Amino acid sequence: GSGGFRKRKHDNFPHGQRRDEKENVNPSSALMTSFKSFQLELDTRHDKYERLVKLSRDITIESKRTIFLLHRFTSAPNGEEILNESEVKLDAVRRKIKQVAQELMGEDMYQFHRAISPGLQEYVEAVSFQYFIKTRSLISVEEINKQLIFTAEDREETTNMTSNSHNKQPHTWSLKVTPVDYLLGVADLTGELMRLCISSVGNGDIDTPFELSQFLRQIYDGFTFIGNTGPYEVSKKLYTLKQSLAKVENACYTLKVRGSEIPKHMLADVFSTKTELIDQEEGLS
């Protein structure tokens, strides 16, 4: 009748019969053996994925700390100490990346790419920021990948490798940054260069903003060649890159036109105000 519940198909069978069917399943059958192996493989893969997510989070945190340290380069009395300290921090990040490479040994990296991609992007941003401060140029993806080739240097690691020689594991690990991760890291670098421009002006450095303006314009031109033909994440970063370029060019315009009439210690405040106006016009704030 109306309002009644529809009877499910398996309700036509007595509960005892269904219990007997479960008890009659042979656990050593070929089908059950296959499903157990599938379960073990999936559990192992999920555990590895979670370990990679944690390593990627550690890489992101340490890379951000390196970037914060490098921003002190313009105001520090001895910039070489800042660069040396940043190199120590990046070495610690590479040790984390070495653990990622060891986890991915014998695996298809693209199956775990979503787990490690955020950390690799942040590392690219940090190492390219340091490279720009040193050389005023952009580091290539080949140069980044050269730094991500690791060997078994520790004594414990070497003894473990010799004791497990029957596994025939190599003594070298490597991890390659994908072109997409490299492009996304470079796009994030432009935001740090924009902050470097503002802090440089606040410290009385008038030449750095014009260098950064030309450098960011070259990066922006390179990204416009990719356009909508590249991955979605890259095209989405193009808008933020354009905003960073506009803020740096606006700073250079203010320096060129009104630099002589504004005291140097007030230029940074003027740029910050103009940056807020640009964000409001674009609907970012």
C-alpha positions in Angstrom: 0.0 0.0 0.0 0.9 3.7 -0.1 3.5 4.7 2.4 5.0 1.2 2.7 8.6 0.3 2.4 9.9 -1.5 -0.7 11.3 -4.8 0.2 14.9 -5.3 -0.8 16.0 -8.3 -2.9 18.3 -9.8 -0.3 15.4 -9.7 2.3 13.8 -12.6 0.4 16.6 -14.9 1.7 16.7 -16.0 5.3 19.5 -14.5 7.4 20.8 -17.9 8.2 21.4 -18.7 4.6 23.4 -15.5 4.1 25.5 -16.3 7.2 26.1 -19.8 5.8 27.3 -18.3 2.5 29.9 -16.2 4.3 31.1 -19.1 6.4 31.4 -21.2 3.2 33.9 -18.7 1.7 37.3 -20.3 1.4 39.9 -17.8 2.7 42.7 -19.6 0.8 40.9 -19.4 -2.6 42.5 -17.7 -5.5 40.0 -14.9 -5.4 40.5 -14.1 -1.7 44.2 -14.3 -2.1 44.0 -11.7 -5.0 41.9 -9.4 -2.9 44.2 -9.6 0.1 47.2 -8.7 -2.1 45.2 -5.8 -3.5 44.4 -4.6 0.0 48.0 -4.8 1.0 49.2 -2.9 -2.1 46.6 -0.1 -1.5 47.4 0.2 2.2 51.1 0.4 1.3 50.5 3.1 -1.3 48.3 5.1 1.0 50.8 5.0 3.8 53.5 6.2 1.4 51.3 9.0 0.1 50.7 10.3 3.7 54.5 10.2 4.4 55.1 12.2 1.2 52.5 14.8 2.3 54.2 15.2 5.6 57.6 15.6 3.9 56.2 18.1 1.5 54.7 20.1 4.4 58.2 20.2 6.1 59.8 21.3 2.8 57.3 24.1 2.4 57.8 25.4 6.0 61.6 25.4 5.7 61.6 27.0 2.3 59.3 29.8 3.6 61.7 30.4 6.5 64.6 30.7 3.9 62.6 33.3 2.0 61.9 35.3 5.1 65.6 35.2 5.9 66.6 36.4 2.4 64.3 39.4 2.7 66.7 40.6 5.4 69.5 40.8 2.9 68.8 44.4 1.9 68.8 45.7 5.5 71.5 43.5 7.0 75.0 45.1 7.5 76.7 41.9 6.2 74.8 40.3 3.3 77.2 37.4 3.0 76.2 36.1 6.4 72.6 36.0 5.3 73.5 34.2 2.1 75.6 31.6 4.0 72.8 31.0 6.5 70.3 30.6 3.7 72.5 28.0 2.1 72.5 26.1 5.3 68.7 26.2 5.4 68.5 25.1 1.8 70.8 22.2 2.5 68.4 21.1 5.2 65.5 21.3 2.7 67.4 19.2 0.2 67.9 16.5 2.9 64.1 16.4 3.1 63.9 16.2 -0.7 66.4 13.3 -0.5 63.9 11.4 1.7 61.2 12.1 -0.9 63.5 10.7 -3.6 64.1 7.6 -1.5 60.4 7.1 -1.0 59.8 7.3 -4.8 62.6 4.9 -5.7 61.1 2.4 -8.1 57.7 4.2 -8.1 56.0 6.3 -10.8 56.5 9.9 -9.5 53.4 11.2 -11.2 51.2 8.9 -9.1 52.4 10.8 -6.0 52.9 14.2 -7.7 49.9 15.9 -5.9 51.5 15.0 -2.6 54.9 16.6 -3.2 54.1 19.4 -5.7 53.4 22.2 -3.1 56.8 21.5 -1.4 58.7 21.5 -4.7 57.1 24.8 -5.8 58.1 26.5 -2.5 61.6 25.1 -2.9 61.9 26.4 -6.4 60.7 29.8 -5.1 63.3 29.9 -2.3 66.3 28.7 -4.4 65.4 31.0 -7.3 65.1 33.9 -4.9 68.6 33.2 -3.5 70.0 32.8 -7.0 68.6 36.1 -8.1 70.1 37.9 -5.1 73.5 36.4 -6.0 73.5 36.8 -9.8 70.6 39.0 -10.7 69.4 36.3 -13.1 66.9 33.4 -13.2 68.0 29.9 -12.3 67.2 27.2 -14.9 65.3 24.0 -14.1 68.3 22.0 -15.2 70.4 23.8 -12.5 67.8 23.1 -9.9 67.7 19.4 -10.8 71.5 19.1 -10.7 71.2 20.0 -7.0 68.7 17.3 -6.4 71.0 14.3 -7.1 72.0 12.7 -3.8 74.4 10.0 -2.8 74.7 7.7 0.3 77.2 9.8 2.3 76.2 8.8 5.8 78.0 5.8 7.3 74.8 4.2 8.6 73.2 4.6 5.2 76.2 2.9 3.5 76.1 0.0 5.9 72.4 -0.4 5.4 72.9 -0.5 1.7 75.6 -3.2 1.9 73.5 -5.3 4.3 70.6 -5.0 1.8 72.7 -5.6 -1.2 70.4 -8.4 -2.3 67.8 -5.8 -3.1 70.2 -4.2 -5.6 69.3 -0.7 -4.6 71.5 2.0 -6.0 73.6 4.3 -3.9 72.3 7.4 -5.8 68.8 9.0 -5.6 67.5 11.9 -7.7 64.3 13.8 -8.0 63.4 16.0 -11.0 61.3 19.1 -10.7 58.7 19.0 -13.4 58.3 22.0 -15.8 54.9 22.8 -14.3 56.3 23.0 -10.7 59.2 25.1 -12.0 56.9 27.6 -13.7 54.6 27.8 -10.7 57.6 28.4 -8.4 58.9 31.2 -10.7 55.5 32.8 -10.8 55.5 32.9 -6.9 59.0 34.4 -7.1 57.6 37.5 -8.7 55.7 38.3 -5.5 58.9 38.1 -3.4 60.7 40.3 -5.9 57.9 42.9 -5.6 58.4 42.9 -1.8 62.2 43.1 -2.3 61.6 46.2 -4.4 59.6 48.0 -1.7 62.1 47.1 1.0 65.0 48.2 -1.1 63.5 51.6 -1.6 62.8 51.9 2.1 66.5 51.4 2.7 67.4 54.1 0.2 68.3 51.8 -2.7 67.1 53.5 -5.9 68.7 51.2 -8.5 67.2 47.9 -7.5 63.5 48.8 -8.5 64.6 49.5 -12.1 66.5 46.2 -12.3 63.6 44.4 -10.9 61.2 46.1 -13.3 63.1 44.9 -16.4 63.6 41.4 -14.9 59.9 41.0 -14.1 58.9 42.3 -17.5 61.0 39.6 -19.1 59.4 36.9 -16.9 55.9 38.3 -17.8 56.7 38.2 -21.5 57.8 34.6 -21.2 54.6 33.6 -19.4 52.5 35.4 -22.0 54.1 33.2 -24.7 52.6 30.2 -22.8 49.2 31.8 -22.5 46.2 29.5 -22.3 48.1 26.7 -23.9 49.8 25.7 -20.7 48.3 24.0 -17.6 45.4 25.7 -15.8 47.5 26.5 -12.7 50.1 28.4 -14.8 47.5 30.6 -16.5 45.9 31.3 -13.1 49.3 32.6 -11.8 49.6 35.0 -14.7 47.2 37.4 -13.1 49.1 37.6 -9.9 52.4 38.0 -11.8 50.8 40.9 -13.7 49.9 42.6 -10.4 53.4 42.3 -9.1 54.8 43.8 -12.3 52.3 46.7 -12.1 53.4 47.5 -8.5 57.1 47.5 -9.3 56.6 49.6 -12.5 54.4 52.0 -10.4 57.3 52.3 -7.9 59.7 53.1 -10.7 57.4 55.7 -12.1 57.1 57.4 -8.7 60.9 57.3 -8.3 61.4 58.8 -11.7 58.8 61.6 -11.5 58.6 62.4 -7.8 61.8 60.9 -6.4 63.5 64.2 -5.9 60.7 65.8 -4.0 59.9 62.9 -1.6 62.4 62.1 1.2 63.9 58.6 0.9 62.6 57.5 4.2 59.0 58.2 3.1 59.2 56.5 -0.3 58.3 53.1 1.1 55.1 54.6 2.7 54.1 56.2 -0.6 54.6 52.9 -2.4 52.6 51.0 0.2 49.7 53.4 -0.2 49.8 53.2 -4.0 49.9 49.4 -3.7 46.7 49.4 -1.6 45.0 51.6 -4.2 45.9 49.3 -7.0 44.5 46.3 -5.0 41.3 48.1 -4.4 40.9 49.1 -8.0 41.4 45.4 -9.1 39.1 44.1 -6.3 41.9 42.2 -4.5 41.3 43.8 -1.0 
